Amino acid sequence: MKADLHCHSSVSDGLLAPAEVARRAVERGLALWSLTDHDEVAGLAEARAVAEAGGVRFLDGSEISLSWRDDTSLHVVGLGIDPAHPPLVAGLETIRAGRDGRARRIAAELEKIGIHGAYAGAARHAGKASIISRAHFARFLIEQKIAPDMKGVFTHYLAKGKPGYVPHEWASLENALRWIGGAGGLAVLAHPLRYRISRDELCVFLGEFKDRGGAGIEVACAGHSAEEVQECARLARRFDLKASVASDFHGPGESGADLGMTPPLPGDLTPIWRDLI
């Protein structure tokens, strides 16, 4: 099955409106697709209508930001959720409420190194989105020619230990999994090799994730080498997790891969969608 279960729209930090991403999913020939905006569900109804009209099966989703062990930030994707489930809605609202304060602190840190107007610039790039994210700051810094591209921004300004980084407390693992499970969904660890933690720490996290009800891990991610796919596959086997596929598409010209451009899943793994469709 050609699937893509992790991407973003302008409701969070993507470039395209939910309907535009949905039309792209149809054009790209996806059979199964999920929109997973950061800490948000507002674009799902619009995306579903367009996707299903084009013959694409749609899963409601959201990518939830969580904090683990001090200020380590990780992301869990909830797939097959009920976007109207009251505890999920309330939990996501709580996360989003903290994002504006974080954005202002990022701008203040950038101001200290001579980068002025970052909050207003990021807000302009956010447009009607309910959040101002690091991606919006990155687009402002690229626009100002302070950095050449997204990788350059995060490498030199917004990653942990860099001038524009500020710690933030997101949802707890326990709460995130409770919201997803209560909404009838399955929790999947997003892009497991991207976090600034050791492989031993990742394994500790996955043990806790599995014990608390986590169901899957993204194995075939856009940009993964064959070796990285196999590394994620080994983690899926070790922790008895289902396998998911993810482009993490944010928009044309910005994302490294388009919708559906993911490596194939190893044949011995159980795809996460077996429990969702």
RODO-2510 file (C-alpha; in nm, 4 decimals, decimal comma):
residues 277
     n   res          X          Y          Z
     1     m     0,0000     0,0000     0,0000
     2     k     0,1293     0,3469    -0,0885
     3     a     0,0854     0,5356     0,2372
     4     d     0,2111     0,8485     0,4076
     5     l     0,1175     0,8916     0,7721
     6     h     0,3052     1,2049     0,8757
     7     c     0,2885     1,5484     0,7100
     8     h     0,1897     1,9064     0,7857
     9     s    -0,0287     2,1882     0,6577
    10     s    -0,0458     2,5624     0,7172
    11     v    -0,2620     2,4912     1,0217
    12     s     0,0695     2,4312     1,1995
    13     d     0,4026     2,4832     1,0217
    14     g     0,3423     2,3562     0,6689
    15     l     0,3278     2,5801     0,3638
    16     l     0,0040     2,4529     0,2062
    17     a    -0,3547     2,4647     0,3292
    18     p    -0,5065     2,1299     0,4353
    19     a    -0,7094     2,1042     0,1144
    20     e    -0,3977     2,1703    -0,0953
    21     v    -0,2024     1,8980     0,0850
    22     a    -0,4976     1,6648     0,0329
    23     r    -0,5063     1,7373    -0,3409
    24     r    -0,1343     1,6675    -0,3510
    25     a    -0,1931     1,3330    -0,1774
    26     v    -0,4473     1,2445    -0,4462
    27     e    -0,2135     1,3544    -0,7272
    28     r     0,0745     1,1575    -0,5754
    29     g    -0,1330     0,8397    -0,5888
    30     l    -0,1519     0,7695    -0,2165
    31     a    -0,3910     0,4978    -0,1070
    32     l    -0,3754     0,5908     0,2623
    33     w    -0,2867     0,9293     0,4074
    34     s    -0,2918     1,1170     0,7362
    35     l    -0,2506     1,4862     0,8089
    36     t    -0,0611     1,5248     1,1366
    37     d    -0,0241     1,8907     1,2227
    38     h     0,1704     1,9835     1,5347
    39     d    -0,0544     1,9807     1,8437
    40     e    -0,3556     2,0620     1,6265
    41     v    -0,6604     1,8979     1,4655
    42     a    -0,8262     2,2015     1,3045
    43     g    -0,7414     2,1061     0,9449
    44     l    -0,8588     1,7460     0,9522
    45     a    -1,2187     1,7869     0,8319
    46     e    -1,1062     1,9942     0,5321
    47     a    -0,8307     1,7459     0,4479
    48     r    -1,0600     1,4439     0,4823
    49     a    -1,3261     1,5861     0,2503
    50     v    -1,0808     1,6493    -0,0323
    51     a    -0,8862     1,3254     0,0155
    52     e    -1,1926     1,1017     0,0203
    53     a    -1,3440     1,2805    -0,2791
    54     g    -1,0233     1,1866    -0,4632
    55     g    -1,0352     0,8227    -0,3564
    56     v    -0,7692     0,8400    -0,0824
    57     r    -0,8443     0,6716     0,2490
    58     f    -0,7841     0,9209     0,5296
    59     l    -0,6795     0,8836     0,8933
    60     d    -0,7266     1,1672     1,1403
    61     g    -0,3956     1,2460     1,3056
    62     s    -0,1874     1,4893     1,5083
    63     e     0,1808     1,5136     1,6010
    64     i     0,2054     1,5786     1,9738
    65     s     0,5078     1,7461     2,1325
    66     l     0,6230     1,5888     2,4571
    67     s     0,8981     1,6346     2,7126
    68     w     1,0940     1,3414     2,8490
    69     r     1,3618     1,3459     3,1159
    70     d     1,4271     1,7116     3,1819
    71     d     1,4055     1,9092     2,8558
    72     t     1,4402     1,6343     2,5949
    73     s     1,1744     1,7024     2,3321
    74     l     1,0251     1,4163     2,1316
    75     h     0,7234     1,3822     1,9046
    76     v     0,4510     1,1187     1,9032
    77     v     0,2024     1,0908     1,6181
    78     g    -0,1533     0,9932     1,7060
    79     l    -0,3204     0,8086     1,4173
    80     g    -0,6875     0,7187     1,3814
    81     i    -0,7897     0,9600     1,6554
    82     d    -1,1305     1,1110     1,7195
    83     p    -1,0425     1,4814     1,6802
    84     a    -1,3442     1,5820     1,8898
    85     h    -1,2447     1,3741     2,1958
    86     p    -1,2649     1,6322     2,4779
    87     p    -0,9487     1,5348     2,6736
    88     l    -0,7453     1,5350     2,3496
    89     v    -0,8855     1,8721     2,2444
    90     a    -0,8134     2,0202     2,5887
    91     g    -0,4640     1,8720     2,6005
    92     l    -0,3688     2,0090     2,2604
    93     e    -0,5048     2,3499     2,3550
    94     t    -0,2799     2,3470     2,6620
    95     i     0,0270     2,2716     2,4498
    96     r    -0,0568     2,5413     2,1960
    97     a    -0,1122     2,7965     2,4720
    98     g     0,2494     2,7537     2,5790
    99     r     0,3888     2,7972     2,2292
   100     d     0,3438     3,1754     2,2130
   101     g     0,5483     3,2258     2,5281
   102     r     0,8162     3,0010     2,3851
   103     a     0,8157     3,1977     2,0574
   104     r     0,8662     3,5237     2,2445
   105     r     1,1573     3,3733     2,4388
   106     i     1,3168     3,2527     2,1141
   107     a     1,2852     3,6028     1,9702
   108     a     1,4405     3,7502     2,2846
   109     e     1,7389     3,5144     2,2564
   110     l     1,7869     3,6025     1,8894
   111     e     1,7674     3,9712     1,9802
   112     k     2,0668     3,9216     2,2097
   113     i     2,2836     3,8243     1,9125
   114     g     2,1639     4,1110     1,6954
   115     i     1,8759     3,9484     1,5091
   116     h     1,5903     4,1980     1,5387
   117     g     1,2198     4,1621     1,4622
   118     a     1,2225     3,7835     1,4786
   119     y     0,8893     3,7457     1,6582
   120     a     0,7034     3,9683     1,4118
   121     g     0,8782     3,7983     1,1204
   122     a     0,7933     3,4497     1,2446
   123     a     0,4335     3,5544     1,3124
   124     r     0,4055     3,6831     0,9559
   125     h     0,5214     3,3483     0,8226
   126     a     0,2798     3,1678     1,0550
   127     g    -0,0112     3,3568     0,9011
   128     k    -0,3370     3,2025     1,0210
   129     a    -0,1673     2,9080     1,1904
   130     s    -0,2592     2,8552     1,5531
   131     i     0,1072     2,8293     1,6539
   132     i     0,4366     3,0050     1,5923
   133     s     0,6956     2,7305     1,5577
   134     r     1,0692     2,7097     1,5049
   135     a     0,9961     2,6471     1,1358
   136     h     0,8389     2,9927     1,1131
   137     f     1,1464     3,1468     1,2745
   138     a     1,3613     2,9488     1,0317
   139     r     1,1734     3,0885     0,7320
   140     f     1,2254     3,4404     0,8657
   141     l     1,5998     3,3830     0,9131
   142     i     1,6293     3,2417     0,5607
   143     e     1,4325     3,5365     0,4226
   144     q     1,6739     3,7727     0,5987
   145     k     1,9681     3,5792     0,4510
   146     i     2,0958     3,5033     0,7995
   147     a     2,1025     3,1335     0,7081
   148     p     2,0910     2,9654     0,3655
   149     d     1,8349     2,6957     0,4379
   150     m     1,6439     2,5046     0,7053
   151     k     1,9395     2,2849     0,7899
   152     g     2,1606     2,5894     0,8351
   153     v     1,9085     2,7579     1,0647
   154     f     1,8745     2,4619     1,2958
   155     t     2,2452     2,3811     1,2901
   156     h     2,3518     2,7323     1,3919
   157     y     2,0558     2,8962     1,5660
   158     l     1,7593     2,6905     1,6837
   159     a     1,8872     2,3500     1,7962
   160     k     1,9731     2,2690     2,1558
   161     g     2,2874     2,4537     2,2629
   162     k     2,2534     2,7221     1,9929
   163     p     2,1755     3,0939     2,0476
   164     g     1,8050     3,0804     1,9635
   165     y     1,7203     2,7629     2,1495
   166     v     1,5013     2,7813     2,4593
   167     p     1,3902     2,4833     2,6690
   168     h     1,0183     2,4255     2,7014
   169     e     0,7983     2,1826     2,8893
   170     w     0,5590     2,0036     2,6557
   171     a     0,3131     1,7246     2,7363
   172     s     0,4276     1,4307     2,9438
   173     l     0,4574     1,0912     2,7771
   174     e     0,1844     0,9613     3,0051
   175     n    -0,0593     1,2382     2,9114
   176     a     0,0131     1,2246     2,5381
   177     l    -0,0494     0,8497     2,5230
   178     r    -0,3599     0,8821     2,7393
   179     w    -0,5061     1,1475     2,5065
   180     i    -0,4324     0,9416     2,1955
   181     g    -0,5615     0,6160     2,3420
   182     g    -0,8708     0,7824     2,4848
   183     a    -0,9444     0,9257     2,1398
   184     g    -0,9350     0,5749     1,9933
   185     g    -0,6018     0,6224     1,8203
   186     l    -0,2630     0,4551     1,8081
   187     a     0,0571     0,6285     1,9207
   188     v     0,3633     0,6178     1,6933
   189     l     0,7091     0,7560     1,7739
   190     a     0,7951     1,0076     1,5016
   191     h     1,1359     1,0162     1,3224
   192     p     1,3190     0,8133     1,5914
   193     l     1,6721     0,8837     1,4685
   194     r     1,6367     1,2629     1,4675
   195     y     1,6518     1,3276     1,8411
   196     r     1,9623     1,4482     2,0212
   197     i     1,9782     1,1480     2,2513
   198     s     2,1993     0,8409     2,2510
   199     r     2,0798     0,5086     2,1144
   200     d     2,0788     0,3725     2,4693
   201     e     1,8530     0,6579     2,5797
   202     l     1,6280     0,5985     2,2794
   203     c     1,5888     0,2377     2,3852
   204     v     1,5023     0,3417     2,7409
   205     f     1,2382     0,5751     2,6009
   206     l     1,0950     0,3056     2,3739
   207     g     1,0661     0,0704     2,6702
   208     e     0,8616     0,3303     2,8577
   209     f     0,6648     0,4135     2,5428
   210     k     0,5705     0,0481     2,4887
   211     d     0,4862    -0,0099     2,8559
   212     r     0,2511     0,2900     2,8567
   213     g     0,0627     0,1810     2,5463
   214     g     0,2709     0,3050     2,2524
   215     a     0,1888     0,1069     1,9393
   216     g     0,4309     0,1955     1,6618
   217     i     0,7485     0,3573     1,5355
   218     e     0,8249     0,5323     1,2084
   219     v     1,0564     0,2948     1,0245
   220     a     1,0471     0,4187     0,6644
   221     c     1,1082     0,7935     0,6858
   222     a     1,1881     1,0239     0,3969
   223     g     1,5622     1,0684     0,3728
   224     h     1,6427     0,7461     0,5544
   225     s     1,9251     0,5416     0,4121
   226     a     1,8836     0,1651     0,3802
   227     e     2,0941     0,1286     0,6954
   228     e     1,8737     0,3713     0,8882
   229     v     1,5587     0,1864     0,7801
   230     q     1,7131    -0,1343     0,9087
   231     e     1,8116     0,0310     1,2365
   232     c     1,4532     0,1463     1,2917
   233     a     1,3295    -0,1975     1,1892
   234     r     1,5495    -0,3558     1,4569
   235     l     1,3960    -0,1228     1,7145
   236     a     1,0456    -0,2170     1,5970
   237     r     1,1276    -0,5868     1,6379
   238     r     1,2987    -0,5430     1,9739
   239     f     1,0078    -0,3531     2,1278
   240     d     0,7293    -0,5339     1,9390
   241     l     0,6090    -0,2167     1,7683
   242     k     0,4144    -0,1761     1,4451
   243     a     0,5870     0,0055     1,1584
   244     s     0,4796     0,3363     1,0054
   245     v     0,5860     0,5392     0,7006
   246     a     0,6433     0,9127     0,6994
   247     s     0,7525     1,1868     0,4615
   248     d     0,7203     1,4641     0,7251
   249     f     0,6288     1,6805     0,4253
   250     h     0,6023     2,0545     0,5036
   251     g     0,5800     2,2008     0,1562
   252     p     0,7245     2,2032    -0,1957
   253     g     1,0782     2,3340    -0,2158
   254     e     1,1284     2,3061     0,1587
   255     s     1,0875     1,9396     0,2417
   256     g     1,3504     1,6949     0,1298
   257     a     1,0847     1,4606    -0,0037
   258     d     0,7336     1,4877    -0,1388
   259     l     0,4295     1,3014    -0,0097
   260     g     0,4729     0,9254    -0,0388
   261     m     0,8468     0,9439    -0,1115
   262     t     0,9506     0,6979     0,1578
   263     p     1,1587     0,3801     0,1496
   264     p     0,9720     0,0483     0,1512
   265     l     0,8991    -0,1201     0,4833
   266     p     1,0891    -0,4416     0,5582
   267     g     0,8555    -0,7274     0,4744
   268     d     0,8600    -0,8950     0,8158
   269     l     0,7224    -0,5909     1,0001
   270     t     0,3526    -0,5326     1,0662
   271     p     0,2339    -0,2017     0,9173
   272     i     0,0558     0,0206     1,1682
   273     w    -0,2425     0,0556     0,9341
   274     r    -0,3371    -0,3111     0,9830
   275     d    -0,4957    -0,1985     1,3107
   276     l    -0,6468     0,1202     1,1694
   277     i    -0,8344     0,0315     0,8488
***
